[in-house]
Amino acid sequence: MSIKPGYTRPLDLKHGRVDMTHGSGGRAMAQLIHELFAAEFGNEWLAQGNDQAIVPPPGGRLAVATDGHVVSPLFFPGGDIGSLAVHGTVNDLAMGGATPLYLTVGFILEEGLPLADLARIVRSLAHAAREAGVAVITGDTKVVEQGKGDGVFITTTGIGVVPDGVNLSGHLAQPGDAVLVSGMLGDHGVAILSQREGLAFAADVVSDSAALHTLAAQLIAACPSLRLMRDPTRGGLATTLNEIAVQSGVGIRLDEAAIPVRPVVRAACEFLGLDPLYCANEGKLTAICAAADAPALLAAMRAHPLGQDAAIIGEVIADPRCFVRARTPFGGERLVDWLNGEMLPRIC
Amino acid sequence: MKYVDEFRDGHAARALAAEIAAVVQPDRQYRLMEFCGGHTHAIARYGLSALLPDNVELIHGPGCPVCVLPIGRLDGAIALTLEHGVTLCTYGDTLRVPGSGRMSLYKARAAGGDVRMVYSVDDALALARAEPQRQVVFFAIGFETTTPPTALALLTARAEGLNNFSVYANHVLTPAAMRHLLASGDGVALDGFIGPSHVSTVIGSDAYADIARDSGKPVVITGFEPLDVLIGVRMLIEQINQGRAEVENQFIRAVTATGNRKARQVVDEVFALRPVFDWRGLGEVAASALAIRPEWSAWDAEVKFGLTTHSVADNKACECGAILQGRKKPQDCKVFATVCTPDNPLGACMVSSEGACAAHYAYGRFVSKEPA
């Protein structure tokens, strides 16, 4: 990065494309790093220009999370793969009660990707990182031949610090606890589907992609009995709650009528033969706490801009089989099972 | 959602459940088969069984087109993509259906096959138009509801001279399957049918008249919404109580006695009856499926690619046939929840989440062992 430009012409961020030289370790790569990545991410650690970032040890326990991002399309209503790569990892840290500090970013670029797209993604990633208060302290770029990638893959690793006294974990849910969600479910999944080639439909849905660390911090402060938080991304709320039920050795009973879903998301799912409980979210969390503290936790969620539609949606129950079930508005109950294979639309 | 929520109202459902409880005769058993997967889905999704008296039993029928797709035909689809190199366009839920040797379209895709999920046959036509060098095959499955769009696509392909488009036809017929269930082997342990919803918009309620008459079992054409199902159940119970076996229509907002003549004309123009067709779970069923007429063979993938499909028998231990006839329960089957699971289904009833065995695997185990 500190190689002083031997090139004469700046990157053509308007019409240029990623080619194999951008991953070869030569000048073209140095130029890409210098003119795009360093320019956008700029911070003291990145500026050291070494193979590693050396940072002072933060006080407290370290939280580390890594997440690979492969999304098609790269740009979608409400975000893009750049912002998503920050939010996904920051949220994984925040769900453990960590304050996110640093991020590493690995790009796998496909030959032929317009540099304008890459610049837009990098700027979005940098913007999201600044908003989330994390510094991109080291990174990597590789280029694969055309046809061997899907434009861009981004892997981010986040490092955060967990304050003393904060102990959140998926195995801490207890019978009698309350289950909450921070807002409307399924927005991200439906926003992505609405843009997919072959499925494109007009739905006014925007991805909920957002960094949840400030919301998470407020919830920790407001609720001493908070057992755990989790962001229901791939597989949706249904999958996340099944994971928690197994981890804690409990059952979960939801009140279906209480689960917040936007009418347009409900309609799109109806139309596509999908269930909003299995649709991905990128800016929502589910939290479990002692029933007595649930009103306070709900109030804390609703006091945050990202939690205005929060709701208490169910309770933890004793069940050695670890089933998640939902009370339907009809008075019946249905099992909210693990997703079987991939989420596929029904034909009939 | 307007015009949908009205049919999912919890208060109305509880009122209907009370009406049903009031009309059932406690000393008799009501075994009602919902033929369609759409009904099975509504029943599981809204927990309708829990609203019914104990002596009203809902039996899941073979009306899930994905589930009854036989292994041999699925092998054909896999061969089209892997051996003939075509681009196979398919409805989403066929992707994970197991064929021979644990193969599926998912795995065919991973093995390099070009398999694309489409929402409609129109998407396949559009792909064929956009990429004339590509051989596009539409994997046509489904009952009478999905057949007219396939027929229209063939008309369009011929009109446009789309020679790189063809159809692998696997459309099946509802009344034939109902007759087969009623006629075969040890007979059925059923007292009435919750009749098909969308299928009946095409074929009309009259299509079931001889079934009700000959079998002495009532058929109530019923919509797919939960309140529809409860009303259909009440209508069936009333017929059974009165000793009637008629075709009645609960789904009057969409189904007429004669159905959609235009749609059937289009289907007749393109398709002819197959003498026999394999159904997963039921075996060979006479006159139960459609083939593309010889004059349309230029668009028939089976002819075009010289596809020979073999009949592959279901696993011997599989009890799908008896389960679909209401004679056995999923838990009576030796392979249920052992060799045959939702992740590795053997029989039709386990393939889709709507199948009787899959529903029992997920939901039935849960209600039957509910702790006090």
Interface residues (C-beta under 8 A of the other chain):
Chain A: G198 L199 A257 P263 R266 A267 E270 L272 D319 R321 F323 R325 T328 P329 F330 G331 G332 E333 R334 L335 D337 N340 G341 E342 L344 P345 R346 I347 C348
Chain B: M1 V4 R8 D9 G10 A13 R14 A17 C36 G37 G38 H41 A44 R45 Y46 G47 L48 S49 A50 L51 G63 C64 P65 V66 Y91 G92 D93 T94 L95 R96 Y106 R116 M117 V118 Y119 D123 I141 G142 F143 T145 T146 H198 P226 P342 D343 S353 E354 A362 Y363 F366 V367 K369 P371
